[in-house]
Amino acid sequence: MGQITTATRLCAVIGNPVGHSLSPAIHNAGYAALGLDFVYLAFQVEDVAAALAGMRALGNFRGMSVTIPHKITAMLYVDEIAEVDRAIGSINTIVHQDGKLVGLGTDGPGALKALVEAGVQLEGRQVLMLGAGGAARAIAFTLAQRTRVQKLHLLDIAEATVQGLAADLQAKTAIPLEAAVLTDAALARGVAAADVIINCTPVGMHPRPEGSPVPAELLRPGQAVFDIVYNPLETKLLADARARGLQTVSGVEMFIHQAVLQFKQFTGVEAPVEVMRRVVLEQLKK
């Protein structure tokens, strides 16, 4: 990190909790690699309205990453939101631009880039998505608007949540879909039909890495498995899939690509992707 001056631009991540976040490490590494006069910090925040009022008041406050549980609430306190992100119903990025706070999302595009770069075939394929929360909404809308998947299957333990997402997708996109409450029987049917499985639940996340949202015996040859959980680096779901010869995509790739998109929004320059990837992997291996 270079010398901090009165011209240094501030970026930050807000959430609750936020102590586990890797965002400061990777953004600051990117700034250092490019010699940019930026600094990125993490703030535990409960009062989102006050935090965004502070961002608005501080002239050097350029960008903000928004994480759990504030991705929906933050939408109430920005001046502009892209239509696609209004449809999704959450944002993870805020840019202080020309006196306005502009909200947008990078989770969906970051996930799609991770899948595409891994060589996962999406066109004409059936996709099973486990979980229907904020990240799942972003990914589902991105798949609906930017790909030609044959069908999207949605499962979540909360009926209102999964049916709400299904209703929004049906109202605002043309993607064929099915939605149901996540039960053992529904999971078995969904996995059997799926060409691509995307886990958007926290099952398998540190500090409980022993769990998996899909019993290993349900997996079948030819499937691709994407787990958006990135800590641990290889979840039990991904380990089970890899052991059976399936194509796997780590959540760390989504995390990197969504951060790369934020970096460009905050600084106006292309991010040093490999520098940021190296820092993430180093942090996760500690």
BALOBA-1460 file (C-alpha; in Angstrom, 3 decimals):
// residues 286
<rec num="1" residu="m" x="0.000" y="0.000" z="0.000"/>
<rec num="2" residu="g" x="1.322" y="3.424" z="-0.960"/>
<rec num="3" residu="q" x="1.275" y="6.598" z="1.067"/>
<rec num="4" residu="i" x="-2.206" y="7.729" z="2.074"/>
<rec num="5" residu="t" x="-2.859" y="11.402" z="1.300"/>
<rec num="6" residu="t" x="-5.796" y="13.810" z="1.211"/>
<rec num="7" residu="a" x="-6.386" y="12.675" z="-2.398"/>
<rec num="8" residu="t" x="-6.589" y="8.944" z="-1.586"/>
<rec num="9" residu="r" x="-9.919" y="7.421" z="-2.628"/>
<rec num="10" residu="l" x="-11.705" y="5.191" z="-0.121"/>
<rec num="11" residu="c" x="-13.543" y="1.963" z="-0.948"/>
<rec num="12" residu="a" x="-15.034" y="-0.439" z="1.568"/>
<rec num="13" residu="v" x="-17.124" y="-3.502" z="2.235"/>
<rec num="14" residu="i" x="-20.015" y="-3.331" z="4.693"/>
<rec num="15" residu="g" x="-21.744" y="-6.287" z="6.292"/>
<rec num="16" residu="n" x="-22.544" y="-7.929" z="9.603"/>
<rec num="17" residu="p" x="-20.382" y="-9.843" z="10.321"/>
<rec num="18" residu="v" x="-17.554" y="-8.757" z="8.042"/>
<rec num="19" residu="g" x="-14.406" y="-9.941" z="9.827"/>
<rec num="20" residu="h" x="-14.044" y="-12.944" z="7.499"/>
<rec num="21" residu="s" x="-14.091" y="-10.870" z="4.309"/>
<rec num="22" residu="l" x="-11.236" y="-11.305" z="1.810"/>
<rec num="23" residu="s" x="-12.275" y="-8.208" z="-0.130"/>
<rec num="24" residu="p" x="-9.792" y="-5.810" z="1.517"/>
<rec num="25" residu="a" x="-6.883" y="-8.137" z="0.757"/>
<rec num="26" residu="i" x="-7.672" y="-8.578" z="-2.928"/>
<rec num="27" residu="h" x="-8.709" y="-4.998" z="-3.709"/>
<rec num="28" residu="n" x="-5.697" y="-3.501" z="-1.936"/>
<rec num="29" residu="a" x="-3.416" y="-5.950" z="-3.759"/>
<rec num="30" residu="g" x="-4.934" y="-4.778" z="-7.029"/>
<rec num="31" residu="y" x="-4.426" y="-1.115" z="-6.149"/>
<rec num="32" residu="a" x="-0.809" y="-1.770" z="-5.196"/>
<rec num="33" residu="a" x="-0.117" y="-3.714" z="-8.391"/>
<rec num="34" residu="l" x="-1.373" y="-0.827" z="-10.540"/>
<rec num="35" residu="g" x="-0.055" y="2.007" z="-8.366"/>
<rec num="36" residu="l" x="-3.546" y="3.420" z="-7.750"/>
<rec num="37" residu="d" x="-4.176" y="5.952" z="-4.988"/>
<rec num="38" residu="f" x="-6.981" y="3.924" z="-3.406"/>
<rec num="39" residu="v" x="-7.453" y="2.123" z="-0.104"/>
<rec num="40" residu="y" x="-10.090" y="-0.503" z="0.751"/>
<rec num="41" residu="l" x="-11.354" y="-1.200" z="4.283"/>
<rec num="42" residu="a" x="-13.979" y="-3.419" z="5.945"/>
<rec num="43" residu="f" x="-16.692" y="-2.013" z="8.220"/>
<rec num="44" residu="q" x="-19.143" y="-3.948" z="10.348"/>
<rec num="45" residu="v" x="-22.414" y="-2.100" z="9.878"/>
<rec num="46" residu="e" x="-25.850" y="-2.459" z="11.423"/>
<rec num="47" residu="d" x="-27.375" y="0.870" z="10.334"/>
<rec num="48" residu="v" x="-27.255" y="0.812" z="6.523"/>
<rec num="49" residu="a" x="-29.007" y="4.165" z="6.111"/>
<rec num="50" residu="a" x="-26.388" y="5.891" z="8.260"/>
<rec num="51" residu="a" x="-23.512" y="4.142" z="6.477"/>
<rec num="52" residu="l" x="-24.729" y="5.281" z="3.061"/>
<rec num="53" residu="a" x="-25.387" y="8.794" z="4.352"/>
<rec num="54" residu="g" x="-21.749" y="8.837" z="5.454"/>
<rec num="55" residu="m" x="-20.635" y="7.597" z="2.021"/>
<rec num="56" residu="r" x="-22.672" y="10.375" z="0.408"/>
<rec num="57" residu="a" x="-21.147" y="13.001" z="2.719"/>
<rec num="58" residu="l" x="-17.498" y="11.975" z="2.291"/>
<rec num="59" residu="g" x="-16.087" y="13.292" z="-0.969"/>
<rec num="60" residu="n" x="-13.267" y="10.747" z="-1.218"/>
<rec num="61" residu="f" x="-15.571" y="7.762" z="-0.620"/>
<rec num="62" residu="r" x="-15.676" y="6.203" z="-4.076"/>
<rec num="63" residu="g" x="-17.039" y="2.670" z="-3.845"/>
<rec num="64" residu="m" x="-18.736" y="0.220" z="-1.539"/>
<rec num="65" residu="s" x="-19.176" y="-3.544" z="-1.631"/>
<rec num="66" residu="v" x="-22.309" y="-4.728" z="0.169"/>
<rec num="67" residu="t" x="-22.524" y="-8.176" z="1.701"/>
<rec num="68" residu="i" x="-24.856" y="-10.159" z="3.976"/>
<rec num="69" residu="p" x="-27.309" y="-9.049" z="5.328"/>
<rec num="70" residu="h" x="-27.523" y="-5.644" z="3.619"/>
<rec num="71" residu="k" x="-27.894" y="-6.415" z="-0.102"/>
<rec num="72" residu="i" x="-31.630" y="-5.743" z="-0.150"/>
<rec num="73" residu="t" x="-31.830" y="-2.917" z="2.396"/>
<rec num="74" residu="a" x="-29.099" y="-0.937" z="0.613"/>
<rec num="75" residu="m" x="-31.405" y="-0.532" z="-2.381"/>
<rec num="76" residu="l" x="-33.571" y="1.856" z="-0.343"/>
<rec num="77" residu="y" x="-30.800" y="4.424" z="0.071"/>
<rec num="78" residu="v" x="-29.207" y="4.807" z="-3.372"/>
<rec num="79" residu="d" x="-30.222" y="7.201" z="-6.147"/>
<rec num="80" residu="e" x="-30.027" y="4.953" z="-9.192"/>
<rec num="81" residu="i" x="-30.298" y="1.209" z="-9.803"/>
<rec num="82" residu="a" x="-30.121" y="-0.562" z="-13.155"/>
<rec num="83" residu="e" x="-33.388" y="-2.207" z="-14.189"/>
<rec num="84" residu="v" x="-31.843" y="-5.678" z="-14.165"/>
<rec num="85" residu="d" x="-30.809" y="-5.197" z="-10.544"/>
<rec num="86" residu="r" x="-34.247" y="-3.882" z="-9.590"/>
<rec num="87" residu="a" x="-35.675" y="-7.098" z="-11.009"/>
<rec num="88" residu="i" x="-33.157" y="-9.171" z="-9.046"/>
<rec num="89" residu="g" x="-34.086" y="-7.323" z="-5.881"/>
<rec num="90" residu="s" x="-30.627" y="-6.866" z="-4.391"/>
<rec num="91" residu="i" x="-27.333" y="-5.087" z="-5.031"/>
<rec num="92" residu="n" x="-23.773" y="-5.758" z="-3.909"/>
<rec num="93" residu="t" x="-22.011" y="-2.682" z="-5.286"/>
<rec num="94" residu="i" x="-22.448" y="1.070" z="-4.802"/>
<rec num="95" residu="v" x="-20.482" y="3.717" z="-6.674"/>
<rec num="96" residu="h" x="-20.313" y="7.368" z="-5.602"/>
<rec num="97" residu="q" x="-20.552" y="9.089" z="-8.958"/>
<rec num="98" residu="d" x="-21.287" y="12.723" z="-9.841"/>
<rec num="99" residu="g" x="-22.863" y="13.340" z="-6.453"/>
<rec num="100" residu="k" x="-25.124" y="10.282" z="-6.697"/>
<rec num="101" residu="l" x="-25.015" y="6.802" z="-5.222"/>
<rec num="102" residu="v" x="-25.432" y="4.262" z="-8.040"/>
<rec num="103" residu="g" x="-26.274" y="0.688" z="-7.063"/>
<rec num="104" residu="l" x="-25.651" y="-2.426" z="-9.147"/>
<rec num="105" residu="g" x="-24.914" y="-6.130" z="-8.843"/>
<rec num="106" residu="t" x="-21.846" y="-8.129" z="-9.869"/>
<rec num="107" residu="d" x="-22.724" y="-11.518" z="-8.324"/>
<rec num="108" residu="g" x="-24.690" y="-12.782" z="-11.328"/>
<rec num="109" residu="p" x="-22.222" y="-11.695" z="-14.016"/>
<rec num="110" residu="g" x="-19.355" y="-12.959" z="-11.848"/>
<rec num="111" residu="a" x="-20.969" y="-16.381" z="-11.541"/>
<rec num="112" residu="l" x="-21.690" y="-16.587" z="-15.271"/>
<rec num="113" residu="k" x="-18.101" y="-15.679" z="-16.119"/>
<rec num="114" residu="a" x="-16.867" y="-18.397" z="-13.737"/>
<rec num="115" residu="l" x="-19.054" y="-20.983" z="-15.495"/>
<rec num="116" residu="v" x="-18.108" y="-19.862" z="-19.002"/>
<rec num="117" residu="e" x="-14.377" y="-19.740" z="-18.275"/>
<rec num="118" residu="a" x="-14.593" y="-23.253" z="-16.805"/>
<rec num="119" residu="g" x="-16.107" y="-24.452" z="-20.071"/>
<rec num="120" residu="v" x="-19.486" y="-25.396" z="-18.614"/>
<rec num="121" residu="q" x="-22.058" y="-25.842" z="-21.374"/>
<rec num="122" residu="l" x="-25.286" y="-24.008" z="-20.534"/>
<rec num="123" residu="e" x="-27.191" y="-23.724" z="-23.790"/>
<rec num="124" residu="g" x="-29.894" y="-26.354" z="-24.014"/>
<rec num="125" residu="r" x="-29.053" y="-27.740" z="-20.560"/>
<rec num="126" residu="q" x="-31.177" y="-28.193" z="-17.462"/>
<rec num="127" residu="v" x="-29.906" y="-26.311" z="-14.428"/>
<rec num="128" residu="l" x="-30.736" y="-27.133" z="-10.813"/>
<rec num="129" residu="m" x="-30.293" y="-24.275" z="-8.359"/>
<rec num="130" residu="l" x="-30.272" y="-25.029" z="-4.623"/>
<rec num="131" residu="g" x="-31.246" y="-21.998" z="-2.596"/>
<rec num="132" residu="a" x="-33.270" y="-18.955" z="-3.626"/>
<rec num="133" residu="g" x="-31.715" y="-16.142" z="-1.588"/>
<rec num="134" residu="g" x="-29.889" y="-13.021" z="-2.775"/>
<rec num="135" residu="a" x="-27.018" y="-14.693" z="-4.625"/>
<rec num="136" residu="a" x="-29.362" y="-17.254" z="-6.170"/>
<rec num="137" residu="r" x="-31.637" y="-14.473" z="-7.417"/>
<rec num="138" residu="a" x="-28.702" y="-12.724" z="-9.074"/>
<rec num="139" residu="i" x="-27.483" y="-15.900" z="-10.754"/>
<rec num="140" residu="a" x="-30.978" y="-16.995" z="-11.822"/>
<rec num="141" residu="f" x="-31.769" y="-13.668" z="-13.481"/>
<rec num="142" residu="t" x="-28.377" y="-13.592" z="-15.182"/>
<rec num="143" residu="l" x="-28.901" y="-17.096" z="-16.574"/>
<rec num="144" residu="a" x="-32.404" y="-16.143" z="-17.707"/>
<rec num="145" residu="q" x="-31.270" y="-12.989" z="-19.475"/>
<rec num="146" residu="r" x="-27.889" y="-13.960" z="-20.887"/>
<rec num="147" residu="t" x="-28.061" y="-17.687" z="-21.655"/>
<rec num="148" residu="r" x="-30.345" y="-20.192" z="-23.319"/>
<rec num="149" residu="v" x="-30.668" y="-22.840" z="-20.666"/>
<rec num="150" residu="q" x="-33.390" y="-25.354" z="-21.434"/>
<rec num="151" residu="k" x="-34.939" y="-25.247" z="-17.977"/>
<rec num="152" residu="l" x="-34.198" y="-23.924" z="-14.513"/>
<rec num="153" residu="h" x="-35.188" y="-25.981" z="-11.463"/>
<rec num="154" residu="l" x="-35.381" y="-24.034" z="-8.178"/>
<rec num="155" residu="l" x="-35.343" y="-25.648" z="-4.725"/>
<rec num="156" residu="d" x="-35.275" y="-23.946" z="-1.334"/>
<rec num="157" residu="i" x="-36.320" y="-24.932" z="2.180"/>
<rec num="158" residu="a" x="-38.472" y="-21.771" z="2.429"/>
<rec num="159" residu="e" x="-41.563" y="-22.060" z="0.223"/>
<rec num="160" residu="a" x="-42.260" y="-18.313" z="0.160"/>
<rec num="161" residu="t" x="-38.695" y="-17.572" z="-0.905"/>
<rec num="162" residu="v" x="-38.532" y="-20.063" z="-3.757"/>
<rec num="163" residu="q" x="-42.021" y="-19.282" z="-5.031"/>
<rec num="164" residu="g" x="-41.249" y="-15.561" z="-4.846"/>
<rec num="165" residu="l" x="-38.186" y="-15.988" z="-7.011"/>
<rec num="166" residu="a" x="-40.117" y="-18.173" z="-9.443"/>
<rec num="167" residu="a" x="-42.884" y="-15.577" z="-9.718"/>
<rec num="168" residu="d" x="-40.390" y="-12.767" z="-10.374"/>
<rec num="169" residu="l" x="-38.587" y="-14.800" z="-13.032"/>
<rec num="170" residu="q" x="-41.864" y="-15.695" z="-14.753"/>
<rec num="171" residu="a" x="-43.009" y="-12.073" z="-14.714"/>
<rec num="172" residu="k" x="-39.781" y="-10.578" z="-16.010"/>
<rec num="173" residu="t" x="-38.090" y="-13.270" z="-18.149"/>
<rec num="174" residu="a" x="-39.038" y="-16.064" z="-20.529"/>
<rec num="175" residu="i" x="-36.972" y="-18.825" z="-18.909"/>
<rec num="176" residu="p" x="-38.782" y="-22.182" z="-18.503"/>
<rec num="177" residu="l" x="-38.687" y="-23.176" z="-14.853"/>
<rec num="178" residu="e" x="-39.993" y="-25.319" z="-12.020"/>
<rec num="179" residu="a" x="-39.900" y="-24.381" z="-8.350"/>
<rec num="180" residu="a" x="-40.509" y="-26.460" z="-5.254"/>
<rec num="181" residu="v" x="-39.750" y="-26.781" z="-1.577"/>
<rec num="182" residu="l" x="-36.470" y="-28.576" z="-0.956"/>
<rec num="183" residu="t" x="-37.255" y="-32.082" z="0.301"/>
<rec num="184" residu="d" x="-35.317" y="-35.307" z="-0.088"/>
<rec num="185" residu="a" x="-37.668" y="-36.458" z="-2.855"/>
<rec num="186" residu="a" x="-37.567" y="-33.124" z="-4.713"/>
<rec num="187" residu="l" x="-33.775" y="-33.056" z="-4.444"/>
<rec num="188" residu="a" x="-33.470" y="-36.566" z="-5.888"/>
<rec num="189" residu="r" x="-35.739" y="-35.673" z="-8.815"/>
<rec num="190" residu="g" x="-33.935" y="-32.401" z="-9.441"/>
<rec num="191" residu="v" x="-30.449" y="-33.907" z="-9.395"/>
<rec num="192" residu="a" x="-31.533" y="-36.746" z="-11.692"/>
<rec num="193" residu="a" x="-32.800" y="-34.252" z="-14.283"/>
<rec num="194" residu="a" x="-29.969" y="-31.726" z="-13.981"/>
<rec num="195" residu="d" x="-27.035" y="-31.255" z="-16.317"/>
<rec num="196" residu="v" x="-25.658" y="-28.426" z="-14.165"/>
<rec num="197" residu="i" x="-26.044" y="-28.139" z="-10.371"/>
<rec num="198" residu="i" x="-25.471" y="-24.790" z="-8.662"/>
<rec num="199" residu="n" x="-25.324" y="-24.667" z="-4.870"/>
<rec num="200" residu="c" x="-26.385" y="-21.267" z="-3.527"/>
<rec num="201" residu="t" x="-26.927" y="-22.452" z="0.053"/>
<rec num="202" residu="p" x="-24.377" y="-22.084" z="2.887"/>
<rec num="203" residu="v" x="-24.239" y="-25.867" z="3.408"/>
<rec num="204" residu="g" x="-20.599" y="-26.921" z="3.462"/>
<rec num="205" residu="m" x="-19.272" y="-23.479" z="4.344"/>
<rec num="206" residu="h" x="-16.600" y="-22.926" z="7.006"/>
<rec num="207" residu="p" x="-16.823" y="-23.541" z="9.978"/>
<rec num="208" residu="r" x="-18.963" y="-26.593" z="9.055"/>
<rec num="209" residu="p" x="-17.218" y="-27.916" z="5.964"/>
<rec num="210" residu="e" x="-18.330" y="-31.515" z="6.528"/>
<rec num="211" residu="g" x="-21.804" y="-30.892" z="5.111"/>
<rec num="212" residu="s" x="-23.005" y="-31.182" z="1.516"/>
<rec num="213" residu="p" x="-26.367" y="-30.126" z="0.054"/>
<rec num="214" residu="v" x="-26.347" y="-33.130" z="-2.319"/>
<rec num="215" residu="p" x="-25.723" y="-36.729" z="-1.184"/>
<rec num="216" residu="a" x="-22.837" y="-38.094" z="-3.224"/>
<rec num="217" residu="e" x="-24.852" y="-41.091" z="-4.424"/>
<rec num="218" residu="l" x="-27.282" y="-38.813" z="-6.279"/>
<rec num="219" residu="l" x="-24.597" y="-37.399" z="-8.557"/>
<rec num="220" residu="r" x="-24.343" y="-38.931" z="-12.013"/>
<rec num="221" residu="p" x="-21.753" y="-38.915" z="-14.842"/>
<rec num="222" residu="g" x="-21.808" y="-35.977" z="-17.241"/>
<rec num="223" residu="q" x="-22.931" y="-33.370" z="-14.740"/>
<rec num="224" residu="a" x="-21.193" y="-30.089" z="-13.920"/>
<rec num="225" residu="v" x="-21.272" y="-28.886" z="-10.298"/>
<rec num="226" residu="f" x="-20.764" y="-25.255" z="-9.246"/>
<rec num="227" residu="d" x="-20.635" y="-24.407" z="-5.528"/>
<rec num="228" residu="i" x="-20.666" y="-20.669" z="-4.792"/>
<rec num="229" residu="v" x="-19.218" y="-21.365" z="-1.321"/>
<rec num="230" residu="y" x="-15.505" y="-20.477" z="-1.498"/>
<rec num="231" residu="n" x="-14.359" y="-21.244" z="2.041"/>
<rec num="232" residu="p" x="-13.203" y="-24.024" z="2.105"/>
<rec num="233" residu="l" x="-11.628" y="-23.819" z="-1.335"/>
<rec num="234" residu="e" x="-12.973" y="-27.277" z="-2.160"/>
<rec num="235" residu="t" x="-16.261" y="-28.029" z="-0.443"/>
<rec num="236" residu="k" x="-17.461" y="-31.552" z="0.242"/>
<rec num="237" residu="l" x="-19.902" y="-31.201" z="-2.653"/>
<rec num="238" residu="l" x="-17.073" y="-30.367" z="-5.045"/>
<rec num="239" residu="a" x="-14.835" y="-33.103" z="-3.626"/>
<rec num="240" residu="d" x="-17.612" y="-35.672" z="-4.087"/>
<rec num="241" residu="a" x="-18.233" y="-34.474" z="-7.636"/>
<rec num="242" residu="r" x="-14.544" y="-34.502" z="-8.535"/>
<rec num="243" residu="a" x="-14.140" y="-38.023" z="-7.114"/>
<rec num="244" residu="r" x="-16.839" y="-39.156" z="-9.546"/>
<rec num="245" residu="g" x="-15.184" y="-37.502" z="-12.509"/>
<rec num="246" residu="l" x="-17.658" y="-34.632" z="-12.787"/>
<rec num="247" residu="q" x="-16.793" y="-31.139" z="-13.977"/>
<rec num="248" residu="t" x="-16.472" y="-28.781" z="-11.004"/>
<rec num="249" residu="v" x="-16.348" y="-25.011" z="-10.576"/>
<rec num="250" residu="s" x="-15.178" y="-23.479" z="-7.295"/>
<rec num="251" residu="g" x="-16.968" y="-20.540" z="-5.704"/>
<rec num="252" residu="v" x="-13.638" y="-18.774" z="-5.512"/>
<rec num="253" residu="e" x="-13.913" y="-18.064" z="-9.249"/>
<rec num="254" residu="m" x="-17.248" y="-16.310" z="-8.799"/>
<rec num="255" residu="f" x="-15.812" y="-14.363" z="-5.877"/>
<rec num="256" residu="i" x="-12.824" y="-13.248" z="-7.952"/>
<rec num="257" residu="h" x="-14.854" y="-12.275" z="-11.014"/>
<rec num="258" residu="q" x="-17.460" y="-10.303" z="-9.078"/>
<rec num="259" residu="a" x="-14.618" y="-8.459" z="-7.325"/>
<rec num="260" residu="v" x="-12.925" y="-7.775" z="-10.669"/>
<rec num="261" residu="l" x="-16.136" y="-6.180" z="-11.949"/>
<rec num="262" residu="q" x="-16.374" y="-4.067" z="-8.791"/>
<rec num="263" residu="f" x="-12.735" y="-3.013" z="-9.160"/>
<rec num="264" residu="k" x="-13.463" y="-1.650" z="-12.653"/>
<rec num="265" residu="q" x="-16.538" y="0.199" z="-11.390"/>
<rec num="266" residu="f" x="-14.597" y="1.775" z="-8.523"/>
<rec num="267" residu="t" x="-11.372" y="2.718" z="-10.316"/>
<rec num="268" residu="g" x="-12.264" y="2.959" z="-14.003"/>
<rec num="269" residu="v" x="-9.421" y="0.623" z="-14.990"/>
<rec num="270" residu="e" x="-9.176" y="-3.097" z="-15.657"/>
<rec num="271" residu="a" x="-8.332" y="-5.179" z="-12.616"/>
<rec num="272" residu="p" x="-5.133" y="-7.268" z="-12.369"/>
<rec num="273" residu="v" x="-7.056" y="-10.537" z="-12.291"/>
<rec num="274" residu="e" x="-4.146" y="-12.895" z="-11.663"/>
<rec num="275" residu="v" x="-2.834" y="-10.762" z="-8.801"/>
<rec num="276" residu="m" x="-6.251" y="-10.853" z="-7.166"/>
<rec num="277" residu="r" x="-6.645" y="-14.599" z="-7.750"/>
<rec num="278" residu="r" x="-3.236" y="-15.293" z="-6.195"/>
<rec num="279" residu="v" x="-4.080" y="-13.276" z="-3.077"/>
<rec num="280" residu="v" x="-7.412" y="-15.076" z="-2.619"/>
<rec num="281" residu="l" x="-5.812" y="-18.496" z="-2.923"/>
<rec num="282" residu="e" x="-3.022" y="-17.542" z="-0.509"/>
<rec num="283" residu="q" x="-5.555" y="-16.303" z="2.051"/>
<rec num="284" residu="l" x="-7.732" y="-19.418" z="1.762"/>
<rec num="285" residu="k" x="-4.790" y="-21.772" z="2.153"/>
<rec num="286" residu="k" x="-3.688" y="-20.221" z="5.445"/>
